[in-house]
Amino acid sequence: MEIPHQVGLGHFYHIFYEGCLTDHEVGEDEEASSLYPEVKYKRMDDYLRMFL
């Protein structure tokens, strides 16, 4: 393979397969929205109400 393809595949491998971007563990009882409490999350129901 060409060098740019090898570099891209290397990045994909490290990010998606090894999970190099995760520097913390999420417990079983922990919700994802508790990781960033300053972000205002919307539920899917709120988005769908805009179309009713």
mmCIF entry with sequence, helices, sheets and N, C-alpha, C, O atoms, coordinates in Angstrom:
data_MODEL
# 
_entry.id   MODEL 
# 
_entity.id                         1 
_entity.type                       polymer 
_entity.pdbx_number_of_molecules   1 
# 
_entity_poly.entity_id                      1 
_entity_poly.type                           'polypeptide(L)' 
_entity_poly.nstd_linkage                   no 
_entity_poly.nstd_monomer                   no 
_entity_poly.pdbx_seq_one_letter_code       MEIPHQVGLGHFYHIFYEGCLTDHEVGEDEEASSLYPEVKYKRMDDYLRMFL 
_entity_poly.pdbx_seq_one_letter_code_can   MEIPHQVGLGHFYHIFYEGCLTDHEVGEDEEASSLYPEVKYKRMDDYLRMFL 
_entity_poly.pdbx_strand_id                 A 
# 
loop_
_entity_poly_seq.entity_id 
_entity_poly_seq.num 
_entity_poly_seq.mon_id 
_entity_poly_seq.hetero 
1 1  MET n 
1 2  GLU n 
1 3  ILE n 
1 4  PRO n 
1 5  HIS n 
1 6  GLN n 
1 7  VAL n 
1 8  GLY n 
1 9  LEU n 
1 10 GLY n 
1 11 HIS n 
1 12 PHE n 
1 13 TYR n 
1 14 HIS n 
1 15 ILE n 
1 16 PHE n 
1 17 TYR n 
1 18 GLU n 
1 19 GLY n 
1 20 CYS n 
1 21 LEU n 
1 22 THR n 
1 23 ASP n 
1 24 HIS n 
1 25 GLU n 
1 26 VAL n 
1 27 GLY n 
1 28 GLU n 
1 29 ASP n 
1 30 GLU n 
1 31 GLU n 
1 32 ALA n 
1 33 SER n 
1 34 SER n 
1 35 LEU n 
1 36 TYR n 
1 37 PRO n 
1 38 GLU n 
1 39 VAL n 
1 40 LYS n 
1 41 TYR n 
1 42 LYS n 
1 43 ARG n 
1 44 MET n 
1 45 ASP n 
1 46 ASP n 
1 47 TYR n 
1 48 LEU n 
1 49 ARG n 
1 50 MET n 
1 51 PHE n 
1 52 LEU n 
# 
_struct_asym.id          A 
_struct_asym.entity_id   1 
# 
loop_
_struct_conf.conf_type_id 
_struct_conf.id 
_struct_conf.pdbx_PDB_helix_id 
_struct_conf.beg_label_comp_id 
_struct_conf.beg_label_asym_id 
_struct_conf.beg_label_seq_id 
_struct_conf.pdbx_beg_PDB_ins_code 
_struct_conf.end_label_comp_id 
_struct_conf.end_label_asym_id 
_struct_conf.end_label_seq_id 
_struct_conf.pdbx_end_PDB_ins_code 
_struct_conf.beg_auth_comp_id 
_struct_conf.beg_auth_asym_id 
_struct_conf.beg_auth_seq_id 
_struct_conf.end_auth_comp_id 
_struct_conf.end_auth_asym_id 
_struct_conf.end_auth_seq_id 
_struct_conf.pdbx_PDB_helix_class 
_struct_conf.details 
_struct_conf.pdbx_PDB_helix_length 
HELX_P HELX_P1 AA1 ILE A 3  ? PHE A 12 ? ILE A 3  PHE A 12 1 ? 10 
HELX_P HELX_P2 AA2 TYR A 13 ? TYR A 17 ? TYR A 13 TYR A 17 3 ? 5  
HELX_P HELX_P3 AA3 ALA A 32 ? SER A 34 ? ALA A 32 SER A 34 5 ? 3  
HELX_P HELX_P4 AA4 MET A 44 ? ARG A 49 ? MET A 44 ARG A 49 1 ? 6  
# 
_struct_conf_type.id          HELX_P 
_struct_conf_type.criteria    ? 
_struct_conf_type.reference   ? 
# 
loop_
_atom_site.group_PDB 
_atom_site.id 
_atom_site.type_symbol 
_atom_site.label_atom_id 
_atom_site.label_alt_id 
_atom_site.label_comp_id 
_atom_site.label_asym_id 
_atom_site.label_entity_id 
_atom_site.label_seq_id 
_atom_site.pdbx_PDB_ins_code 
_atom_site.Cartn_x 
_atom_site.Cartn_y 
_atom_site.Cartn_z 
_atom_site.occupancy 
_atom_site.B_iso_or_equiv 
_atom_site.pdbx_formal_charge 
_atom_site.auth_seq_id 
_atom_site.auth_comp_id 
_atom_site.auth_asym_id 
_atom_site.auth_atom_id 
_atom_site.pdbx_PDB_model_num 
ATOM 1   N N  . MET A 1 1  ? 0.842   -1.189 0.000  1.00 0.00 ? 1  MET A N  1 
ATOM 2   C CA . MET A 1 1  ? 0.000   0.000  0.000  1.00 0.00 ? 1  MET A CA 1 
ATOM 3   C C  . MET A 1 1  ? 0.884   1.249  0.000  1.00 0.00 ? 1  MET A C  1 
ATOM 4   O O  . MET A 1 1  ? 2.047   1.219  0.401  1.00 0.00 ? 1  MET A O  1 
ATOM 5   N N  . GLU A 1 2  ? 0.300   2.316  -0.453 1.00 0.00 ? 2  GLU A N  1 
ATOM 6   C CA . GLU A 1 2  ? 1.015   3.586  -0.435 1.00 0.00 ? 2  GLU A CA 1 
ATOM 7   C C  . GLU A 1 2  ? 1.113   4.114  0.990  1.00 0.00 ? 2  GLU A C  1 
ATOM 8   O O  . GLU A 1 2  ? 0.316   3.747  1.854  1.00 0.00 ? 2  GLU A O  1 
ATOM 9   N N  . ILE A 1 3  ? 2.083   4.965  1.225  1.00 0.00 ? 3  ILE A N  1 
ATOM 10  C CA . ILE A 1 3  ? 2.356   5.495  2.566  1.00 0.00 ? 3  ILE A CA 1 
ATOM 11  C C  . ILE A 1 3  ? 1.135   6.223  3.155  1.00 0.00 ? 3  ILE A C  1 
ATOM 12  O O  . ILE A 1 3  ? 0.816   5.985  4.320  1.00 0.00 ? 3  ILE A O  1 
ATOM 13  N N  . PRO A 1 4  ? 0.437   7.101  2.410  1.00 0.00 ? 4  PRO A N  1 
ATOM 14  C CA . PRO A 1 4  ? -0.727  7.771  3.022  1.00 0.00 ? 4  PRO A CA 1 
ATOM 15  C C  . PRO A 1 4  ? -1.814  6.791  3.480  1.00 0.00 ? 4  PRO A C  1 
ATOM 16  O O  . PRO A 1 4  ? -2.460  7.016  4.503  1.00 0.00 ? 4  PRO A O  1 
ATOM 17  N N  . HIS A 1 5  ? -2.013  5.717  2.732  1.00 0.00 ? 5  HIS A N  1 
ATOM 18  C CA . HIS A 1 5  ? -3.011  4.720  3.142  1.00 0.00 ? 5  HIS A CA 1 
ATOM 19  C C  . HIS A 1 5  ? -2.569  3.991  4.406  1.00 0.00 ? 5  HIS A C  1 
ATOM 20  O O  . HIS A 1 5  ? -3.383  3.703  5.283  1.00 0.00 ? 5  HIS A O  1 
ATOM 21  N N  . GLN A 1 6  ? -1.278  3.699  4.492  1.00 0.00 ? 6  GLN A N  1 
ATOM 22  C CA . GLN A 1 6  ? -0.776  3.026  5.685  1.00 0.00 ? 6  GLN A CA 1 
ATOM 23  C C  . GLN A 1 6  ? -0.923  3.911  6.917  1.00 0.00 ? 6  GLN A C  1 
ATOM 24  O O  . GLN A 1 6  ? -1.267  3.430  7.997  1.00 0.00 ? 6  GLN A O  1 
ATOM 25  N N  . VAL A 1 7  ? -0.663  5.204  6.751  1.00 0.00 ? 7  VAL A N  1 
ATOM 26  C CA . VAL A 1 7  ? -0.803  6.133  7.875  1.00 0.00 ? 7  VAL A CA 1 
ATOM 27  C C  . VAL A 1 7  ? -2.258  6.214  8.314  1.00 0.00 ? 7  VAL A C  1 
ATOM 28  O O  . VAL A 1 7  ? -2.556  6.165  9.508  1.00 0.00 ? 7  VAL A O  1 
ATOM 29  N N  . GLY A 1 8  ? -3.171  6.338  7.338  1.00 0.00 ? 8  GLY A N  1 
ATOM 30  C CA . GLY A 1 8  ? -4.596  6.405  7.666  1.00 0.00 ? 8  GLY A CA 1 
ATOM 31  C C  . GLY A 1 8  ? -5.082  5.154  8.374  1.00 0.00 ? 8  GLY A C  1 
ATOM 32  O O  . GLY A 1 8  ? -5.809  5.242  9.364  1.00 0.00 ? 8  GLY A O  1 
ATOM 33  N N  . LEU A 1 9  ? -4.688  3.999  7.879  1.00 0.00 ? 9  LEU A N  1 
ATOM 34  C CA . LEU A 1 9  ? -5.098  2.747  8.516  1.00 0.00 ? 9  LEU A CA 1 
ATOM 35  C C  . LEU A 1 9  ? -4.506  2.621  9.915  1.00 0.00 ? 9  LEU A C  1 
ATOM 36  O O  . LEU A 1 9  ? -5.146  2.086  10.821 1.00 0.00 ? 9  LEU A O  1 
ATOM 37  N N  . GLY A 1 10 ? -3.286  3.114  10.087 1.00 0.00 ? 10 GLY A N  1 
ATOM 38  C CA . GLY A 1 10 ? -2.687  3.090  11.425 1.00 0.00 ? 10 GLY A CA 1 
ATOM 39  C C  . GLY A 1 10 ? -3.469  3.935  12.412 1.00 0.00 ? 10 GLY A C  1 
ATOM 40  O O  . GLY A 1 10 ? -3.672  3.531  13.557 1.00 0.00 ? 10 GLY A O  1 
ATOM 41  N N  . HIS A 1 11 ? -3.913  5.115  11.971 1.00 0.00 ? 11 HIS A N  1 
ATOM 42  C CA . HIS A 1 11 ? -4.720  5.977  12.841 1.00 0.00 ? 11 HIS A CA 1 
ATOM 43  C C  . HIS A 1 11 ? -6.057  5.320  13.166 1.00 0.00 ? 11 HIS A C  1 
ATOM 44  O O  . HIS A 1 11 ? -6.477  5.313  14.323 1.00 0.00 ? 11 HIS A O  1 
ATOM 45  N N  . PHE A 1 12 ? -6.723  4.772  12.165 1.00 0.00 ? 12 PHE A N  1 
ATOM 46  C CA . PHE A 1 12 ? -8.001  4.099  12.407 1.00 0.00 ? 12 PHE A CA 1 
ATOM 47  C C  . PHE A 1 12 ? -7.840  2.939  13.379 1.00 0.00 ? 12 PHE A C  1 
ATOM 48  O O  . PHE A 1 12 ? -8.682  2.729  14.252 1.00 0.00 ? 12 PHE A O  1 
ATOM 49  N N  . TYR A 1 13 ? -6.765  2.195  13.228 1.00 0.00 ? 13 TYR A N  1 
ATOM 50  C CA . TYR A 1 13 ? -6.522  1.058  14.112 1.00 0.00 ? 13 TYR A CA 1 
ATOM 51  C C  . TYR A 1 13 ? -6.366  1.519  15.557 1.00 0.00 ? 13 TYR A C  1 
ATOM 52  O O  . TYR A 1 13 ? -6.983  0.957  16.462 1.00 0.00 ? 13 TYR A O  1 
ATOM 53  N N  . HIS A 1 14 ? -5.544  2.540  15.772 1.00 0.00 ? 14 HIS A N  1 
ATOM 54  C CA . HIS A 1 14 ? -5.281  2.996  17.132 1.00 0.00 ? 14 HIS A CA 1 
ATOM 55  C C  . HIS A 1 14 ? -6.509  3.650  17.763 1.00 0.00 ? 14 HIS A C  1 
ATOM 56  O O  . HIS A 1 14 ? -6.749  3.485  18.959 1.00 0.00 ? 14 HIS A O  1 
ATOM 57  N N  . ILE A 1 15 ? -7.280  4.383  16.980 1.00 0.00 ? 15 ILE A N  1 
ATOM 58  C CA . ILE A 1 15 ? -8.438  5.086  17.539 1.00 0.00 ? 15 ILE A CA 1 
ATOM 59  C C  . ILE A 1 15 ? -9.609  4.143  17.775 1.00 0.00 ? 15 ILE A C  1 
ATOM 60  O O  . ILE A 1 15 ? -10.168 4.110  18.871 1.00 0.00 ? 15 ILE A O  1 
ATOM 61  N N  . PHE A 1 16 ? -9.988  3.366  16.743 1.00 0.00 ? 16 PHE A N  1 
ATOM 62  C CA . PHE A 1 16 ? -11.216 2.574  16.841 1.00 0.00 ? 16 PHE A CA 1 
ATOM 63  C C  . PHE A 1 16 ? -11.003 1.185  17.420 1.00 0.00 ? 16 PHE A C  1 
ATOM 64  O O  . PHE A 1 16 ? -11.888 0.671  18.104 1.00 0.00 ? 16 PHE A O  1 
ATOM 65  N N  . TYR A 1 17 ? -9.869  0.568  17.172 1.00 0.00 ? 17 TYR A N  1 
ATOM 66  C CA . TYR A 1 17 ? -9.655  -0.789 17.674 1.00 0.00 ? 17 TYR A CA 1 
ATOM 67  C C  . TYR A 1 17 ? -9.050  -0.785 19.071 1.00 0.00 ? 17 TYR A C  1 
ATOM 68  O O  . TYR A 1 17 ? -9.552  -1.467 19.965 1.00 0.00 ? 17 TYR A O  1 
ATOM 69  N N  . GLU A 1 18 ? -7.987  -0.030 19.264 1.00 0.00 ? 18 GLU A N  1 
ATOM 70  C CA . GLU A 1 18 ? -7.342  0.006  20.575 1.00 0.00 ? 18 GLU A CA 1 
ATOM 71  C C  . GLU A 1 18 ? -8.024  0.978  21.525 1.00 0.00 ? 18 GLU A C  1 
ATOM 72  O O  . GLU A 1 18 ? -7.904  0.831  22.741 1.00 0.00 ? 18 GLU A O  1 
ATOM 73  N N  . GLY A 1 19 ? -8.738  1.970  20.998 1.00 0.00 ? 19 GLY A N  1 
ATOM 74  C CA . GLY A 1 19 ? -9.423  2.933  21.843 1.00 0.00 ? 19 GLY A CA 1 
ATOM 75  C C  . GLY A 1 19 ? -8.477  3.909  22.510 1.00 0.00 ? 19 GLY A C  1 
ATOM 76  O O  . GLY A 1 19 ? -8.624  4.192  23.699 1.00 0.00 ? 19 GLY A O  1 
ATOM 77  N N  . CYS A 1 20 ? -7.516  4.427  21.777 1.00 0.00 ? 20 CYS A N  1 
ATOM 78  C CA . CYS A 1 20 ? -6.503  5.301  22.361 1.00 0.00 ? 20 CYS A CA 1 
ATOM 79  C C  . CYS A 1 20 ? -7.076  6.636  22.849 1.00 0.00 ? 20 CYS A C  1 
ATOM 80  O O  . CYS A 1 20 ? -6.425  7.324  23.635 1.00 0.00 ? 20 CYS A O  1 
ATOM 81  N N  . LEU A 1 21 ? -8.251  7.009  22.411 1.00 0.00 ? 21 LEU A N  1 
ATOM 82  C CA . LEU A 1 21 ? -8.813  8.292  22.817 1.00 0.00 ? 21 LEU A CA 1 
ATOM 83  C C  . LEU A 1 21 ? -9.535  8.224  24.155 1.00 0.00 ? 21 LEU A C  1 
ATOM 84  O O  . LEU A 1 21 ? -9.941  9.257  24.687 1.00 0.00 ? 21 LEU A O  1 
ATOM 85  N N  . THR A 1 22 ? -9.699  7.037  24.704 1.00 0.00 ? 22 THR A N  1 
ATOM 86  C CA . THR A 1 22 ? -10.379 6.917  25.987 1.00 0.00 ? 22 THR A CA 1 
ATOM 87  C C  . THR A 1 22 ? -9.352  6.903  27.099 1.00 0.00 ? 22 THR A C  1 
ATOM 88  O O  . THR A 1 22 ? -8.510  6.008  27.168 1.00 0.00 ? 22 THR A O  1 
ATOM 89  N N  . ASP A 1 23 ? -9.424  7.894  27.968 1.00 0.00 ? 23 ASP A N  1 
ATOM 90  C CA . ASP A 1 23 ? -8.483  7.964  29.076 1.00 0.00 ? 23 ASP A CA 1 
ATOM 91  C C  . ASP A 1 23 ? -9.186  7.791  30.419 1.00 0.00 ? 23 ASP A C  1 
ATOM 92  O O  . ASP A 1 23 ? -8.627  8.131  31.462 1.00 0.00 ? 23 ASP A O  1 
ATOM 93  N N  . HIS A 1 24 ? -10.399 7.267  30.400 1.00 0.00 ? 24 HIS A N  1 
ATOM 94  C CA . HIS A 1 24 ? -11.141 7.052  31.639 1.00 0.00 ? 24 HIS A CA 1 
ATOM 95  C C  . HIS A 1 24 ? -12.059 5.846  31.467 1.00 0.00 ? 24 HIS A C  1 
ATOM 96  O O  . HIS A 1 24 ? -12.411 5.460  30.352 1.00 0.00 ? 24 HIS A O  1 
ATOM 97  N N  . GLU A 1 25 ? -12.428 5.275  32.580 1.00 0.00 ? 25 GLU A N  1 
ATOM 98  C CA . GLU A 1 25 ? -13.343 4.146  32.580 1.00 0.00 ? 25 GLU A CA 1 
ATOM 99  C C  . GLU A 1 25 ? -14.744 4.632  32.926 1.00 0.00 ? 25 GLU A C  1 
ATOM 100 O O  . GLU A 1 25 ? -14.910 5.485  33.799 1.00 0.00 ? 25 GLU A O  1 
ATOM 101 N N  . VAL A 1 26 ? -15.741 4.098  32.253 1.00 0.00 ? 26 VAL A N  1 
ATOM 102 C CA . VAL A 1 26 ? -17.129 4.419  32.538 1.00 0.00 ? 26 VAL A CA 1 
ATOM 103 C C  . VAL A 1 26 ? -17.711 3.232  33.276 1.00 0.00 ? 26 VAL A C  1 
ATOM 104 O O  . VAL A 1 26 ? -17.675 2.102  32.787 1.00 0.00 ? 26 VAL A O  1 
ATOM 105 N N  . GLY A 1 27 ? -18.247 3.496  34.455 1.00 0.00 ? 27 GLY A N  1 
ATOM 106 C CA . GLY A 1 27 ? -18.816 2.425  35.254 1.00 0.00 ? 27 GLY A CA 1 
ATOM 107 C C  . GLY A 1 27 ? -20.133 1.932  34.688 1.00 0.00 ? 27 GLY A C  1 
ATOM 108 O O  . GLY A 1 27 ? -20.703 2.549  33.788 1.00 0.00 ? 27 GLY A O  1 
ATOM 109 N N  . GLU A 1 28 ? -20.611 0.825  35.215 1.00 0.00 ? 28 GLU A N  1 
ATOM 110 C CA . GLU A 1 28 ? -21.851 0.232  34.710 1.00 0.00 ? 28 GLU A CA 1 
ATOM 111 C C  . GLU A 1 28 ? -23.066 1.099  35.009 1.00 0.00 ? 28 GLU A C  1 
ATOM 112 O O  . GLU A 1 28 ? -23.997 1.155  34.206 1.00 0.00 ? 28 GLU A O  1 
ATOM 113 N N  . ASP A 1 29 ? -23.069 1.777  36.154 1.00 0.00 ? 29 ASP A N  1 
ATOM 114 C CA . ASP A 1 29 ? -24.229 2.560  36.554 1.00 0.00 ? 29 ASP A CA 1 
ATOM 115 C C  . ASP A 1 29 ? -24.122 4.022  36.148 1.00 0.00 ? 29 ASP A C  1 
ATOM 116 O O  . ASP A 1 29 ? -24.970 4.829  36.530 1.00 0.00 ? 29 ASP A O  1 
ATOM 117 N N  . GLU A 1 30 ? -23.114 4.371  35.396 1.00 0.00 ? 30 GLU A N  1 
ATOM 118 C CA . GLU A 1 30 ? -22.889 5.759  35.037 1.00 0.00 ? 30 GLU A CA 1 
ATOM 119 C C  . GLU A 1 30 ? -23.464 6.037  33.651 1.00 0.00 ? 30 GLU A C  1 
ATOM 120 O O  . GLU A 1 30 ? -23.275 5.267  32.710 1.00 0.00 ? 30 GLU A O  1 
ATOM 121 N N  . GLU A 1 31 ? -24.190 7.190  33.554 1.00 0.00 ? 31 GLU A N  1 
ATOM 122 C CA . GLU A 1 31 ? -24.764 7.585  32.291 1.00 0.00 ? 31 GLU A CA 1 
ATOM 123 C C  . GLU A 1 31 ? -23.785 8.497  31.560 1.00 0.00 ? 31 GLU A C  1 
ATOM 124 O O  . GLU A 1 31 ? -23.025 9.241  32.181 1.00 0.00 ? 31 GLU A O  1 
ATOM 125 N N  . ALA A 1 32 ? -23.816 8.427  30.234 1.00 0.00 ? 32 ALA A N  1 
ATOM 126 C CA . ALA A 1 32 ? -22.864 9.195  29.442 1.00 0.00 ? 32 ALA A CA 1 
ATOM 127 C C  . ALA A 1 32 ? -23.024 10.698 29.659 1.00 0.00 ? 32 ALA A C  1 
ATOM 128 O O  . ALA A 1 32 ? -22.036 11.428 29.578 1.00 0.00 ? 32 ALA A O  1 
ATOM 129 N N  . SER A 1 33 ? -24.232 11.183 29.931 1.00 0.00 ? 33 SER A N  1 
ATOM 130 C CA . SER A 1 33 ? -24.441 12.615 30.114 1.00 0.00 ? 33 SER A CA 1 
ATOM 131 C C  . SER A 1 33 ? -23.801 13.133 31.403 1.00 0.00 ? 33 SER A C  1 
ATOM 132 O O  . SER A 1 33 ? -23.624 14.342 31.552 1.00 0.00 ? 33 SER A O  1 
ATOM 133 N N  . SER A 1 34 ? -23.458 12.258 32.323 1.00 0.00 ? 34 SER A N  1 
ATOM 134 C CA . SER A 1 34 ? -22.807 12.706 33.561 1.00 0.00 ? 34 SER A CA 1 
ATOM 135 C C  . SER A 1 34 ? -21.324 13.015 33.350 1.00 0.00 ? 34 SER A C  1 
ATOM 136 O O  . SER A 1 34 ? -20.692 13.618 34.217 1.00 0.00 ? 34 SER A O  1 
ATOM 137 N N  . LEU A 1 35 ? -20.768 12.609 32.214 1.00 0.00 ? 35 LEU A N  1 
ATOM 138 C CA . LEU A 1 35 ? -19.363 12.893 31.942 1.00 0.00 ? 35 LEU A CA 1 
ATOM 139 C C  . LEU A 1 35 ? -19.130 14.368 31.650 1.00 0.00 ? 35 LEU A C  1 
ATOM 140 O O  . LEU A 1 35 ? -18.075 14.910 31.978 1.00 0.00 ? 35 LEU A O  1 
ATOM 141 N N  . TYR A 1 36 ? -20.122 15.025 31.030 1.00 0.00 ? 36 TYR A N  1 
ATOM 142 C CA . TYR A 1 36 ? -20.024 16.442 30.684 1.00 0.00 ? 36 TYR A CA 1 
ATOM 143 C C  . TYR A 1 36 ? -21.256 17.170 31.221 1.00 0.00 ? 36 TYR A C  1 
ATOM 144 O O  . TYR A 1 36 ? -22.192 17.418 30.462 1.00 0.00 ? 36 TYR A O  1 
ATOM 145 N N  . PRO A 1 37 ? -21.279 17.517 32.500 1.00 0.00 ? 37 PRO A N  1 
ATOM 146 C CA . PRO A 1 37 ? -22.485 18.120 33.080 1.00 0.00 ? 37 PRO A CA 1 
ATOM 147 C C  . PRO A 1 37 ? -22.765 19.531 32.560 1.00 0.00 ? 37 PRO A C  1 
ATOM 148 O O  . PRO A 1 37 ? -23.897 20.001 32.678 1.00 0.00 ? 37 PRO A O  1 
ATOM 149 N N  . GLU A 1 38 ? -21.773 20.222 31.987 1.00 0.00 ? 38 GLU A N  1 
ATOM 150 C CA . GLU A 1 38 ? -21.996 21.582 31.510 1.00 0.00 ? 38 GLU A CA 1 
ATOM 151 C C  . GLU A 1 38 ? -22.714 21.617 30.155 1.00 0.00 ? 38 GLU A C  1 
ATOM 152 O O  . GLU A 1 38 ? -23.151 22.685 29.726 1.00 0.00 ? 38 GLU A O  1 
ATOM 153 N N  . VAL A 1 39 ? -22.844 20.484 29.481 1.00 0.00 ? 39 VAL A N  1 
ATOM 154 C CA . VAL A 1 39 ? -23.502 20.421 28.178 1.00 0.00 ? 39 VAL A CA 1 
ATOM 155 C C  . VAL A 1 39 ? -24.985 20.156 28.378 1.00 0.00 ? 39 VAL A C  1 
ATOM 156 O O  . VAL A 1 39 ? -25.364 19.238 29.105 1.00 0.00 ? 39 VAL A O  1 
ATOM 157 N N  . LYS A 1 40 ? -25.824 20.956 27.734 1.00 0.00 ? 40 LYS A N  1 
ATOM 158 C CA . LYS A 1 40 ? -27.275 20.771 27.811 1.00 0.00 ? 40 LYS A CA 1 
ATOM 159 C C  . LYS A 1 40 ? -27.685 19.753 26.753 1.00 0.00 ? 40 LYS A C  1 
ATOM 160 O O  . LYS A 1 40 ? -27.603 20.024 25.555 1.00 0.00 ? 40 LYS A O  1 
ATOM 161 N N  . TYR A 1 41 ? -28.122 18.595 27.198 1.00 0.00 ? 41 TYR A N  1 
ATOM 162 C CA . TYR A 1 41 ? -28.508 17.529 26.290 1.00 0.00 ? 41 TYR A CA 1 
ATOM 163 C C  . TYR A 1 41 ? -29.991 17.606 25.990 1.00 0.00 ? 41 TYR A C  1 
ATOM 164 O O  . TYR A 1 41 ? -30.787 18.014 26.835 1.00 0.00 ? 41 TYR A O  1 
ATOM 165 N N  . LYS A 1 42 ? -30.357 17.211 24.772 1.00 0.00 ? 42 LYS A N  1 
ATOM 166 C CA . LYS A 1 42 ? -31.761 17.117 24.385 1.00 0.00 ? 42 LYS A CA 1 
ATOM 167 C C  . LYS A 1 42 ? -32.101 15.657 24.150 1.00 0.00 ? 42 LYS A C  1 
ATOM 168 O O  . LYS A 1 42 ? -31.298 14.890 23.618 1.00 0.00 ? 42 LYS A O  1 
ATOM 169 N N  . ARG A 1 43 ? -33.286 15.293 24.550 1.00 0.00 ? 43 ARG A N  1 
ATOM 170 C CA . ARG A 1 43 ? -33.756 13.941 24.298 1.00 0.00 ? 43 ARG A CA 1 
ATOM 171 C C  . ARG A 1 43 ? -34.317 13.867 22.888 1.00 0.00 ? 43 ARG A C  1 
ATOM 172 O O  . ARG A 1 43 ? -34.663 14.893 22.301 1.00 0.00 ? 43 ARG A O  1 
ATOM 173 N N  . MET A 1 44 ? -34.409 12.682 22.349 1.00 0.00 ? 44 MET A N  1 
ATOM 174 C CA . MET A 1 44 ? -34.935 12.508 20.996 1.00 0.00 ? 44 MET A CA 1 
ATOM 175 C C  . MET A 1 44 ? -36.386 12.960 20.922 1.00 0.00 ? 44 MET A C  1 
ATOM 176 O O  . MET A 1 44 ? -36.822 13.462 19.886 1.00 0.00 ? 44 MET A O  1 
ATOM 177 N N  . ASP A 1 45 ? -37.134 12.791 21.993 1.00 0.00 ? 45 ASP A N  1 
ATOM 178 C CA . ASP A 1 45 ? -38.527 13.246 22.013 1.00 0.00 ? 45 ASP A CA 1 
ATOM 179 C C  . ASP A 1 45 ? -38.623 14.755 21.791 1.00 0.00 ? 45 ASP A C  1 
ATOM 180 O O  . ASP A 1 45 ? -39.536 15.230 21.117 1.00 0.00 ? 45 ASP A O  1 
ATOM 181 N N  . ASP A 1 46 ? -37.679 15.507 22.360 1.00 0.00 ? 46 ASP A N  1 
ATOM 182 C CA . ASP A 1 46 ? -37.678 16.961 22.170 1.00 0.00 ? 46 ASP A CA 1 
ATOM 183 C C  . ASP A 1 46 ? -37.431 17.345 20.720 1.00 0.00 ? 46 ASP A C  1 
ATOM 184 O O  . ASP A 1 46 ? -38.039 18.289 20.217 1.00 0.00 ? 46 ASP A O  1 
ATOM 185 N N  . TYR A 1 47 ? -36.548 16.626 20.047 1.00 0.00 ? 47 TYR A N  1 
ATOM 186 C CA . TYR A 1 47 ? -36.307 16.904 18.635 1.00 0.00 ? 47 TYR A CA 1 
ATOM 187 C C  . TYR A 1 47 ? -37.529 16.562 17.787 1.00 0.00 ? 47 TYR A C  1 
ATOM 188 O O  . TYR A 1 47 ? -37.875 17.299 16.863 1.00 0.00 ? 47 TYR A O  1 
ATOM 189 N N  . LEU A 1 48 ? -38.171 15.459 18.099 1.00 0.00 ? 48 LEU A N  1 
ATOM 190 C CA . LEU A 1 48 ? -39.324 15.038 17.293 1.00 0.00 ? 48 LEU A CA 1 
ATOM 191 C C  . LEU A 1 48 ? -40.531 15.950 17.513 1.00 0.00 ? 48 LEU A C  1 
ATOM 192 O O  . LEU A 1 48 ? -41.375 16.069 16.624 1.00 0.00 ? 48 LEU A O  1 
ATOM 193 N N  . ARG A 1 49 ? -40.629 16.591 18.668 1.00 0.00 ? 49 ARG A N  1 
ATOM 194 C CA . ARG A 1 49 ? -41.753 17.505 18.911 1.00 0.00 ? 49 ARG A CA 1 
ATOM 195 C C  . ARG A 1 49 ? -41.726 18.715 17.981 1.00 0.00 ? 49 ARG A C  1 
ATOM 196 O O  . ARG A 1 49 ? -42.765 19.327 17.729 1.00 0.00 ? 49 ARG A O  1 
ATOM 197 N N  . MET A 1 50 ? -40.537 19.066 17.466 1.00 0.00 ? 50 MET A N  1 
ATOM 198 C CA . MET A 1 50 ? -40.453 20.187 16.538 1.00 0.00 ? 50 MET A CA 1 
ATOM 199 C C  . MET A 1 50 ? -41.213 19.909 15.252 1.00 0.00 ? 50 MET A C  1 
ATOM 200 O O  . MET A 1 50 ? -41.626 20.848 14.572 1.00 0.00 ? 50 MET A O  1 
ATOM 201 N N  . PHE A 1 51 ? -41.409 18.648 14.902 1.00 0.00 ? 51 PHE A N  1 
ATOM 202 C CA . PHE A 1 51 ? -42.049 18.295 13.641 1.00 0.00 ? 51 PHE A CA 1 
ATOM 203 C C  . PHE A 1 51 ? -43.522 17.987 13.795 1.00 0.00 ? 51 PHE A C  1 
ATOM 204 O O  . PHE A 1 51 ? -44.188 17.676 12.807 1.00 0.00 ? 51 PHE A O  1 
ATOM 205 N N  . LEU A 1 52 ? -44.051 18.064 15.001 1.00 0.00 ? 52 LEU A N  1 
ATOM 206 C CA . LEU A 1 52 ? -45.494 17.806 15.214 1.00 0.00 ? 52 LEU A CA 1 
ATOM 207 C C  . LEU A 1 52 ? -46.289 19.064 15.161 1.00 0.00 ? 52 LEU A C  1 
ATOM 208 O O  . LEU A 1 52 ? -47.510 19.031 15.319 1.00 0.00 ? 52 LEU A O  1 
# 
